[in-house]
Amino acid sequence: MPLVLNEEQRLLKDTAKDFLNKTVPVEALRQLRDSKDALGYKAEHWQNMSELGWASMIIPEAYDGLDFSFLGLGAVLEESGRTLAASPLFASVVLGASAIIIGGNETQKATLLPQIASGNLRFALALDESAHHNPDDINCTATATETGYKLNGSKTFVLDGHSADQLIVVARSQPQGSGRDGLSLFIVDASTAGIERKRHYMLDSRNAASIQFNDVHVSREALLGDAGHGWSILDNVLDRGRICLAAEMLGGALECFERTVSYLKERDQFGVKIGTFQALQHRAAIMFTELELAKSVVLDGLSAIDENRTDLAQLASLAKARLNDVFELVTNEAVQMHGGIGVTDELDIGLFLKRSRVANQIFGNSSFHRDRYASLCGY
């Protein structure tokens, strides 16, 4: 398919851009950071986003959703990356809603998806257990009981985990299993007895938490999909997350590049604009070509989700690795071209640099995805 947005998707993107620039600009992130806001985002902003239909965009119409496509959601995420907008959109919709759509039974879908679509129910995916993304290295256990399961273990770097109403917990329900075998997913109320949550203030001023599960009892109805066969659900959810995160990173990289080019046209040195220096022009040209390639990769990845293509996993790793590298390149160059002011808190460029470093680690850095891409291609 053509790697361009249709008219409806372009209109959605323009609407998102207008809303975010007026309501959730970069300055909003500064205010959240400086005030140590307990929620980590403004509840009224999230309600406004939900009223615009963002929370229901990928949810089927049968469950009060718009079923508008991931290409549309990706356009919104790209614009949110331009303003570094903090919201539960990624954790609740991209990850939470996707897990229920892919693996949930009819009761779970009918009960939970309409609440996510309205913005009234927030989810978080409790997956990783170490400093590095390793989705099949799970030691959190789910022991069968007479009425359900008992969860024990710990999770780290749970996005929006401190404020989520519900958690999707990845645990090993078959002790004899290893790696991808024997994993199960559970929908757990975050207020359940035995759950301890500790919020971490991240480098990029966004939200993550460490969560401890101590004999947390859940019913059989909490199981998402079949016991011991949760990997197929999780793998698909993570690939959706990687592509959507790449879309957000693309927005951040584009904004950083455009601000840098504007600065090159304004800054005088030796009596001339520094944008006339050939060396800086060449470096800007390299960034431009890398960004154009990144746009195509992200659009193809989003299209692969909508079309349920067989190459989704490869495109997810390609998109995430590509945007990891491009976002890092552009933010590095932005700091270099702005000079010393680039790393001061006075200028927004440093905030984009910090976001690039954190986003790089979410759901796999470039080394992880190059290795995964090679393996998926049979090498």
C-alpha positions in Angstrom: 0.0 0.0 0.0 1.1 3.6 -0.5 3.2 4.9 2.5 1.0 8.0 3.0 -1.9 8.9 5.2 -5.4 9.2 3.7 -7.5 12.4 4.1 -9.1 11.3 7.4 -5.8 10.4 8.9 -4.3 13.7 7.9 -7.2 15.6 9.4 -6.8 13.6 12.6 -3.1 14.4 12.7 -3.8 18.1 12.2 -6.4 18.1 14.9 -4.0 16.3 17.3 -1.3 18.8 16.5 -3.5 21.8 17.2 -4.8 20.3 20.5 -1.3 19.3 21.8 0.3 22.6 20.9 -2.4 24.6 22.7 -3.1 22.3 25.6 -0.1 20.0 26.2 3.0 21.8 25.0 6.5 21.0 26.1 6.1 23.5 29.0 3.4 21.2 30.4 6.0 18.5 30.9 8.2 21.0 32.7 5.4 21.8 35.1 4.8 18.2 35.8 8.4 17.6 36.5 8.9 20.7 38.7 5.8 20.1 40.8 6.6 16.3 41.3 3.0 15.7 40.2 1.6 12.6 41.9 -0.2 11.3 38.8 2.5 12.2 36.3 0.1 13.7 33.8 -2.9 16.0 34.0 -6.2 14.1 34.5 -8.1 16.8 32.6 -5.7 16.5 29.6 -6.4 12.7 29.5 -10.1 13.3 29.6 -9.8 15.8 26.8 -7.8 13.2 24.7 -10.5 10.6 25.4 -13.3 12.9 24.3 -11.4 13.5 21.1 -11.5 9.7 20.6 -7.9 8.8 21.1 -8.5 6.2 23.8 -11.1 4.4 21.6 -9.2 4.6 18.3 -8.1 0.9 18.0 -11.0 -0.6 19.9 -13.7 -2.3 17.8 -17.1 -0.6 17.4 -18.8 -3.5 19.2 -17.1 -2.3 22.4 -17.8 1.4 22.0 -14.6 2.0 20.0 -13.9 3.9 16.8 -11.9 1.1 15.1 -10.0 3.8 13.3 -6.7 1.9 12.7 -3.2 2.0 14.0 -2.2 4.4 11.2 -4.5 6.9 12.8 -3.2 6.2 16.3 0.4 6.4 15.0 -0.3 9.9 13.6 -1.6 11.0 17.1 1.5 9.5 18.8 3.8 11.2 16.3 2.3 14.6 17.3 2.5 13.7 21.0 6.2 13.0 20.5 6.6 16.5 19.2 5.4 18.0 22.5 6.7 15.3 24.8 3.1 14.9 26.0 2.7 12.8 29.1 -0.5 10.6 29.1 -1.6 7.0 29.7 -2.3 6.6 25.9 0.6 4.3 25.3 0.3 2.1 28.4 -3.5 1.9 28.5 -4.5 1.8 24.8 -1.6 0.5 22.8 -0.6 -2.1 25.4 -3.6 -2.7 27.6 -6.4 -2.6 25.0 -4.3 -4.6 22.5 -3.7 -7.4 25.1 -7.5 -7.7 25.7 -8.4 -7.4 22.0 -5.9 -10.1 21.1 -6.2 -12.5 24.0 -9.4 -11.7 26.0 -12.6 -13.7 26.0 -15.9 -12.1 25.3 -16.7 -11.3 28.9 -13.3 -9.6 29.4 -13.7 -7.6 26.2 -17.3 -6.5 26.9 -16.4 -5.5 30.5 -13.0 -3.8 30.0 -12.8 -2.3 26.5 -15.7 0.2 26.8 -14.1 1.5 30.0 -10.7 1.9 28.3 -12.4 3.6 25.3 -14.0 6.2 27.7 -10.7 6.9 29.3 -12.0 5.8 32.7 -9.8 2.7 33.1 -6.1 2.8 32.9 -3.8 -0.2 32.3 -0.1 -1.0 32.6 1.9 -4.0 31.4 4.0 -5.5 34.1 6.7 -7.5 32.2 10.4 -6.9 32.6 12.2 -8.0 35.7 15.7 -6.7 35.1 17.5 -3.6 33.9 17.4 -4.8 30.3 14.4 -5.8 28.1 14.2 -9.6 28.1 10.6 -10.6 27.6 11.0 -14.3 28.0 13.2 -14.2 31.1 10.3 -14.3 33.6 10.7 -15.5 37.2 7.5 -14.1 38.6 5.3 -17.2 39.4 1.6 -18.0 39.2 0.8 -20.9 41.4 -2.5 -22.6 40.8 -4.9 -22.6 43.8 -8.4 -24.0 44.4 -10.0 -20.7 43.3 -7.4 -19.3 40.9 -3.7 -18.4 41.1 -1.3 -16.9 43.5 1.3 -14.4 42.1 4.7 -13.9 43.5 7.7 -11.9 42.1 8.7 -8.5 41.1 8.6 -6.3 38.0 10.6 -3.2 37.1 10.2 -0.3 34.7 6.4 -0.7 34.5 5.2 2.2 32.3 2.6 4.2 34.2 2.5 1.4 36.7 2.2 3.7 39.8 -1.2 5.1 38.6 -2.8 2.3 36.6 -6.1 0.9 37.8 -5.4 -2.6 36.3 -2.2 -4.5 35.6 -1.5 -7.1 33.0 1.0 -9.3 34.7 3.3 -11.7 32.9 4.0 -14.7 35.1 5.2 -18.3 34.8 2.3 -20.6 35.5 4.1 -23.8 34.6 7.2 -24.4 36.8 8.7 -26.8 34.4 8.5 -24.3 31.6 11.4 -22.1 30.5 11.9 -19.2 28.1 8.7 -18.6 26.2 7.0 -21.8 27.4 4.7 -21.8 30.4 4.0 -18.0 30.4 0.6 -16.7 31.3 -1.0 -13.2 31.4 -3.3 -12.1 34.2 -5.5 -9.1 34.5 -5.0 -7.9 38.1 -6.7 -5.0 40.0 -3.8 -2.8 41.1 -5.4 -2.4 44.5 -5.3 -6.1 45.3 -3.8 -7.1 48.6 -0.1 -8.0 48.4 0.8 -5.5 45.6 3.4 -2.9 46.4 4.1 -0.2 43.9 7.0 2.3 44.0 7.2 5.1 41.5 10.4 6.2 39.9 11.1 9.7 38.5 12.8 8.9 35.2 15.4 10.9 33.4 12.8 12.1 30.9 10.4 13.1 33.6 8.0 10.4 32.6 6.4 7.6 34.7 7.6 4.2 35.6 7.3 2.0 38.6 8.7 -1.1 40.3 6.0 -3.5 41.5 6.2 -6.3 44.0 3.7 -9.2 44.2 3.5 -11.0 47.5 1.0 -13.9 47.5 -1.4 -11.9 45.4 -4.5 -14.0 44.9 -6.5 -13.7 41.6 -9.4 -15.7 40.3 -9.4 -18.0 37.2 -11.3 -15.3 35.4 -8.2 -13.1 35.6 -6.4 -15.3 33.1 -5.9 -13.7 29.7 -5.9 -16.4 27.1 -4.9 -20.0 27.9 -2.7 -20.9 30.8 0.9 -21.5 29.8 0.3 -20.2 26.3 0.6 -16.4 26.8 3.7 -15.8 24.6 1.7 -15.5 21.4 -0.4 -12.8 22.9 2.5 -11.0 24.6 4.7 -11.1 21.5 2.0 -9.5 19.4 1.3 -6.8 22.0 5.0 -6.0 22.3 5.3 -5.6 18.5 2.4 -3.2 18.4 4.0 -1.3 21.3 7.4 -1.1 19.5 5.9 0.3 16.3 3.7 2.8 18.2 6.7 3.9 20.3 8.7 4.3 17.1 5.9 6.6 15.9 6.2 8.8 19.0 10.0 8.8 18.7 9.7 9.9 15.1 7.7 12.9 16.2 10.3 13.8 18.8 13.1 13.5 16.2 11.2 15.6 13.6 10.5 18.4 16.1 14.1 18.4 17.3 15.4 18.5 13.7 13.1 21.4 12.8 14.1 23.4 15.8 17.7 22.9 15.0 17.4 24.0 11.4 15.5 27.1 12.6 18.4 27.8 14.9 21.0 27.4 12.1 19.1 30.1 10.2 19.1 32.5 13.1 22.5 32.1 14.9 25.2 34.5 13.8 28.9 33.6 14.0 31.8 35.5 12.4 29.3 37.9 11.0 27.2 35.2 9.1 24.5 32.7 9.8 25.9 29.4 10.9 23.5 27.7 8.5 25.7 28.9 5.7 28.6 26.7 6.9 28.9 23.8 4.5 29.9 21.3 7.2 26.6 22.0 9.2 24.6 21.8 6.0 26.0 18.3 5.3 25.2 17.2 8.8 21.7 18.5 8.5 21.3 16.8 5.1 22.3 13.4 6.7 19.6 13.9 9.4 17.0 14.8 6.8 17.6 11.6 4.8 17.6 9.4 7.9 14.3 11.0 9.0 12.7 10.4 5.6 13.7 6.7 5.8 12.4 6.5 9.3 9.0 7.9 8.2 8.6 5.1 5.7 9.6 2.4 8.2 7.1 3.6 10.8 4.2 3.9 8.2 5.0 0.4 6.9 5.0 -0.9 10.5 1.7 0.7 11.3 0.2 -0.6 8.1 1.4 -4.1 9.0 -0.6 -4.0 12.2 -3.8 -2.9 10.5 -3.4 -5.5 7.8 -2.3 -8.3 10.2 0.7 -9.1 8.0 3.0 -12.0 8.5 6.1 -9.7 8.5 4.8 -7.7 11.6 7.6 -9.0 13.9 10.4 -8.1 11.5 8.9 -4.6 10.9 8.5 -4.0 14.6 12.2 -4.7 15.2 13.2 -2.7 12.1 11.1 0.3 13.2 12.3 0.3 16.8 16.0 -0.2 15.9 15.8 2.5 13.2 14.1 5.1 15.5 16.4 4.3 18.4 19.4 5.2 16.2 17.7 8.2 14.4 16.3 9.8 17.6 19.8 9.5 19.2 21.5 10.9 16.1 19.2 13.9 15.8 19.2 14.8 19.5 23.0 14.5 19.6 23.4 16.8 16.6 20.8 19.2 18.0 22.9 19.7 21.1 26.1 20.0 19.1 24.6 22.6 16.8 23.0 24.6 19.5 26.3 24.7 21.4 26.4 24.9 25.2 22.9 26.2 25.5 21.6 22.9 24.1 22.1 21.1 27.4 20.8 23.8 29.6 17.3 23.5 31.1 16.4 26.8 29.6 16.2 25.2 26.2 13.8 22.3 25.3 16.4 20.5 23.2 17.8 18.8 26.4 14.3 17.4 27.2 14.2 15.7 23.8 17.7 14.3 24.4 16.6 12.8 27.7 13.5 11.3 26.1 15.5 9.7 23.4 17.7 7.9 25.9 14.8 6.5 27.9 12.7 5.6 24.9 15.7 3.8 23.4 15.5 1.2 26.2 11.8 0.7 26.2 11.0 -2.8 24.8 14.4 -3.3 23.4 17.4 -1.2 22.4 19.0 -1.4 18.9 21.3 -4.3 19.8 18.3 -6.3 21.0 16.3 -5.6 17.8 19.2 -6.2 15.4 19.7 -9.6 16.9 16.0 -10.3 16.9 15.6 -9.2 13.3 18.5 -11.4 12.2 16.9 -14.4 14.0 13.5 -13.8 12.5 15.2 -13.7 9.0 16.8 -17.1 9.7 20.4 -16.0 10.5 
